[in-house]
């Protein structure tokens, strides 16, 4: 039986020094670029070291230099300015007292979400190349062979940085796909795995498209996949990971579209590694969707189920992690399962529900549980 490898979704807790630099850039406060770069290099080295200590096999840079997994594009591409409207998820609107509590407690991250107000064009790959160099140097220092780097999908960019320039949503998606293509290729050509973050394929159902029926939303999601696949044209799917989720926040999630309806959309992505939530209480049962539709999972697909939650400070027992992994091993075999996390632990710089030390304790439990699978 193949050893079960471990990974995670990508973002990890950032140090206060990193957060301070990121928000200095965000708020246009003066800082020395050399000091910023040196801080990011140190922090990525420390982040990789902590992943190695936790037993993680396939590591990332923790998205250290990014303000968030989607809105970082405003710093690397032209065409963004002003502000986009905030749309509270529909499930939180169902429970207004809880939504107010989140707002009053500072539970809503504050960062710029500019609109698309002009043509989206790359400013160059310089910032990405720094991220790649930092991760590869850290991997070399700590003897890690496999790493991945996150990038925003066209669909998730359109979710958070809404369109006020292109004539239609499809035209905006096409422009984003064309603009992001070089970023995706640069990551793959560096030898790293490319991970596309695609919460738009589930989260946006109850965040931006809650006025549609599920069938109407599936058509929207299909257009997002079409744009993504266009951007991935020519890239080996074996080098690509896609992550789908319903929103990395503690909440009722009573409006989440079920995996049973998103299954075909997920399988249609030109990525062989599929990352999805199965640990939180709203989606823990959905491993059965993969069991019941095992015949519809292409032989090339590798399943990376979330075996630890990322919204609570419970540390999962390794035996529970083992059980979660084994459900998928029984479906596709041990050589086609990698143990992952539901989402990231540092989705937004300076904001995370899980204490940093507990985040790595969860990753340690993930690795221990994976090692117990026989």
N, C-alpha and C positions, 0 to 999 in steps of 0.2 A: 504493500500500500504506500502511495506517495505521501511524503510529509505535507501536512497542511501548512501552507505559508500564511503569514499574517501581514496586514497592511491597515490602512485607515483612509478616511475620505480626503484628508489633506491639511486643513488648517489646524494649528496647534496654538496653545497660549503663548502670547508674546510678552517679553519683559517690559517693565515700565519705561526703560530707556528707549526701546524700540517704539513703543506707543507714543512717547513724547516726540520722537523724530517724525513719525508718520503724521501726527496731528500738527506739527509745525509746518510740514509741507502742505497738509490739507488746509490750514488756516492762513497760508502764505506768510508765516512768521519767519524771519531770517534765520538761516542755519548754514553751517559749512557742509557742502556736499561731500567733501572727503571724510568728515566725521560721520555723516549719515552712512556712507558706504562702508566704512570700517565697522560701525555698529552692526549693520546687517550681516556682514561677513562673520563677525564673532557670534552673533545670535544664531545664525544658521548652523554653525559648527556645534554650538551647545544643543540646539534642537535635535540635530541628527544623533549626537551622543546620547541624549535622553531616550530617543527611539530605540537605539541599539541596546541600551541598558534594559529597556522594557521588553526586549525580545522581538521587535518588529523587523520583519524581513524585507519589506518593500517600503522604503522611506520617502519622505518629501521634505521640502524646505520649510514646511509649516505655514506657507504663504506669508512668511515673515514680513516682507517689505510692502505688502498690499494692505490698503485700508479695508477692503472686503473682497470677496471672491468674484463679485460682478462689477462693482463700480470702479475698480482700479482702472478700467479701460478709459475712463475720462482723462486720466493722466498720460495715456500712451497713444491716444487717437484724437484727431481733430473732430469738430462738429458738435461738441457738447458744451452747454452753458445754461445758466439759470437754474431752475429747480423743477423736479417732477412731482406730481401729486403723490401723497402717501395714501396707500390703500390698506387699511387694516384687514386682516384675514376675516372671512365671513364667520368663522367659528368664534372668534373673539367678540364680534359684534353681537352674537347670540347671548353672550354673557357680559353685558356692559359693566357690571361692577368689577369683574375680573380685569377687563380691558383698562378701566380707570386705575385699578391698583397697579397694573404694569406701568402705566404712564406715570403715575405719582411716584413709584419706586425707581424711576429711571430705567425701566425694563425695555425701553425702545431706544436702540442705538441712534445717535445723532451723527450724521455724516452727509455729505453732499450727494444729491441724486439729480444731476443736471439733465435737462431735456436734450434730445437730439435736435439741434437748430441749424445744422449745416451738413455738408458732405462728410461722411466718416472715412477718414484716411489715416493710415499709420504714421506716427511721428518717427518711426524707426524702431529697431529691436534692441536698442542699447540697454534699457532697463531690464528687459527679459534676459539679455545675455549676461548681465551682472548676476541675476538670480540663478541662472544655469551654472555659471562659474562657481558661485558660492556653494550650491548644492553638490556639484561634482567634486569640489575640493574637500568638502566635509565627508562625502562618501569615501573618497580615497584615504583620508586621514583615519577613518574608523573601520575600514575594511568592508564596506557595504557594496554589494554588486548590483543591486536593483533599486532604482529610484524612479519617482514620477513627479511631474510638475503639473499643477492645475492651470486651466485656462477657462475663461467664460465662454459659454455657448452663445451663438447668435440669439437664441430664444430668451436666455436669462438676461442678456443685455437689454433686449426689448422690453422685458418685464420691469426692470428697475430704472432704466434710462429711456423714458418713453418718447415716442416719435412726434416731433412737431416740424418736420422738414420734408420727409418723403411723402409722396402722394398716397400711398397705401401701406398697410402693415407688411404685406408681402414684399413690396419694394424695399422697405426698411430692412427686413430680414435678409434679403438678397445682398444689400449693400454691406451689412454686418458680416455676412458669410465671406464675401470677397475680401473685406478688410482683415478678418481674423485668420485667413488662410495661411499667411506667412508666419504668424505666431505659432500656429499649430505645427507647421512644417519645421520651424526652427527648433522646437522642443524635440520632435522625433529625430531630427537629424543630429541632435546632440548626443543621442544614445539613451536619453531618458524616455520613459513612458509618458504619453500625453493623457491627462485626465480632463474630460469636458464636464463641467458642472452644469446640470440640466434640471434644476428644480422647477423650471418653467413647464416641464412635462407633467407635473403633478400639483405643486404649490400654486401655480397661477390659476388653476381651476377655481379655487376659493378665494383668490386674492384679486385677480383682475377680470376674470371671466365668469363671475358667479351669476351673471344674468343669463348665461347660456344653459342649454340642456347638456347632459353628459355627451350625447352624440355630437352635438355642435362643437363642444370643446375638443373632442377627439379629432375633428377635422382641423382645428387650430393647432393642436399638438402635432398632427401629421405634417402641417406646413413648417413647423419648427424643425422637425426631424429632416424634412427635405432640405431645408437651408443648411442644417448641420452637415448632412451627408455631402452636400455640394462643397462645403468648405473642406471636408476630409477627402475629397476625391484625389486618388493617387497615393494616399497614405495607407500603409498596411494596417488593417483592422486589429491585427495581433498586437500592435503597439499602442492601441487606444483603449482607454477606460471611459465609461460614461456613468455619471452618478445622477440618480433620480431621487427626489425626496419631496415631502409634503410640508416642509418648513421646519427649521431647526430651532423650535421654541417649545417650551412647556406650555401646553394649553389643551383645551378640550379636543381639538382636531375632529370635531363631529361633522365637518363638511368635507373631509378628505375624500377625493375620488378613489375608489378601491383599486388595488393592484390588478384585480381580475379584469378591469376595464382598460388598464394601462399596459397590460402584458404585451399585446401585439405592437404597440408603439415602441416600447422598450426594445423588443427584439428586432425592430426595423432599423435601429441605429447601426451605423457602420463601425461598431466597436465590439471587440471580442470579450472585453471585461465589463461586466455589468454590476454596478454597486447600488444597493437599495436597502431601505430600512426594514428590519424584521425584529427589532428589540423593544421598541416602545409599545405601550399597551394597545395602541390603536392599530398596529400593523403586525404584531407578533404572531397572529394566526395565519398570515398570508403566505407562509411557506407552503401551505397546502395548494395554493394556486400553481406553484411550480411543480408540485407533485402531480396534480391533476392534468397539467398540460405539458408533461415531460416530453411527449412526442413532438411538441411544437418548439422545443428549444434546440436551435441549430447545434450541430456537433462541435462547432468552433467556439461556442460561447462558454466563458468561464464565469461562474457565479461568485459574487463577492458580497454575501449578505452581511448586514450590520449585526454583529453578535454582542456588541455593547452599546448602550444608549448614551447619548451625548447631551441630554438636557437635565439630568439629575445627578446628584452626588452619591448615589448608591454605587458601590463597586461590585460588579457582578461576580458571583462565585464561579471559579473555573469549571466546576461541574456543569453549571447552567450553560456556559459558553460551549462546552463540549457537546451538550445535547443539541444546541442550536446548530452547530456545525454539522453534526451527524445527520440531521434531517436532510440537509442538502447533499451530503455525500451519498446518502441512500438514493437520491434522485439522479445525480449525474456522475457520481464517482469522485474519488478523492483527488484525482489529477485535474479536476475541473472546478474545484472549490478553493477559494482563498477567504480567510476569515478577516472581516473588516469591521468598521464602526458604522453606526447609523448615519452620522453626519460628521462635520468637523467640530473640533473643540474650541476653535477661535474664529468663528465665522466673520466677526467684525473686530477690528483692532480695538483692544481695550474693553471688550465686552464678551462675556462668556458665563454661562450658568454654572459651569463645572470648575471647581478650584483647580489651578494648574497642577498641583501635586497629585490630586485625585485623578485628573485626566491621565497622567502617566501610570497611576495605579490601575486604572481601567485597562490601559494597553498591556500592562503586565498580566492582568487576569486573562485578557484575550489570548496572549501568547501561551500562557500556561494551559488554558483550556484547549488550544489547538494542539499542543504537544501530547495531550491525553487521548486524542482520537486515534484509535487503533484500526 
